Amino acid sequence: MSKPEKELIVSKIKNGTVIDHIPAGTALQVLNILGITGREGYRVALVMNVESEKLGKKDIVKVENRELKTEEVNKIALIAPTATINIIRDYKVVKKVKVQLQDIIENIIKCPNPNCVSNLPREPLKPKFRVVERTPIKLKCLYCGRYITRDDIARQLH
Amino acid sequence: MGFKGRDIIAITDFTPDELLHLFNVAKEMEKYSKSRIELLKDKILALAFFEPSTRTMFSFQTAMQRLGGSAIWFSRAEAISIAKGENLADTIRMLNSYANAIVIRHKYEGAAAFAAEVADVPVINAGDGSQHHPTQAMIDLYTIWREKGKLEGLNIGVLGDLRYGRAATSFIYATSMFKPKKLYLISPELLRIRNEVRDYLDSKGIDYVETTKLDEVIGELEVLYVTRVQKERFPDPAEYEKVKGSYRVDLKVLSNARDDLMILHPLPRVDEIALEVDQTKYAYYFKQASYGVPVRMALLALVMGGVE
């Protein structure tokens, strides 16, 4: 039996972050990006494949006592471009942001091409990519021209 | 035309009109390619060849001297000593302070684009890994333009390593800018064009086919651009032995060629074009090599402000 979402599975959190509208099946990767293993001691709730008006199905992640940094939000945008981030204080949503995938992704991920100049050590260089496609995500390295797929991104975002 | 001060990173950075302007200047330069025209007097060109090359380096040196300027250079041996502790950015900064333009060849893809970020003077890409070789592509197109009198509406074949070969890749980009009638991409399955190249062709609406059989398409071609299929690209040497004969141009395969077929090759050649082909009317690759100096003269003169 499915129940309305509000009553579903996990209770509200007092302080922390709720990441909603994560594409179904990618919540584990989002946790990976945030470096959450479960051994940190704070409460984490993971809900997968629940009904969503917008997406059909979605995942939700709730993390208590942790507010996300911009850098983390930018990383989440690469893997879950539909996600919304809700900052919770005292059970209330105090801030709600939709993640934004920029046109140029700079200094977040590395180019998987080992022969790309951006992988040379000791160079004053930030890896840069242009977003070629948004769903599914596909990037193009602005140095070596190679495509980077969602799987390449998922492999290194943690 | 806006060539002055510009970096030359990829052939796709240029419009067809800009390339035609370059070709008109190059045609003028042919008159001076064995003498001298003082367009870049007192200018110095730095040649940073982190990867070995004789042909490209000599042709840039010659071009610069024929323009009345001079060149400073290092090639791989010296680069190794530079690499003792010095990074690419610092080497480029040093050359930037000496020279009016920098030519770079490097085995890493994107090295020229990065050098251009570091340098204030124009940077010319003389080959970066498997990605781009824009000045070669300019010479290739120039040869077709000079010898066929047109660039558009041709049936063009590109043979060899289309995946890792930078000359072949740049030629595919270049020829696609001039609306080929049809593009025949002939290679072993393993060495087909990269996805980003395929997307480029699709975005330009190019009619192209990918095939493994030269003999089946040779009768259609007006231009055949030949590059080498390298044994090292094959994980299994037996696979290479099986296919290598299919990518060799000899009199037998040419028996079905059109009368007006032009064979090009960026050189050096090993065994992908049989020596017997050199004597045929199809062989244009030595002519093509001879255009290296005037085309590079034109490019240097335009980029360094010797001509408009």
Interface residues (C-beta under 8 A of the other chain):
Chain A: N113 N115 C116 V117 S118 N119 L120 R122 E123 P124 L125 V132 K140 C141 L142 Y143 C144 G145 R146 Y147
Chain B: N87 L88 A89 H106 K107 Y108 E109 G110 A111 A113 F114 E117 V118 D128 G129 S130 Q131 H132 R194 N195 E196 D199
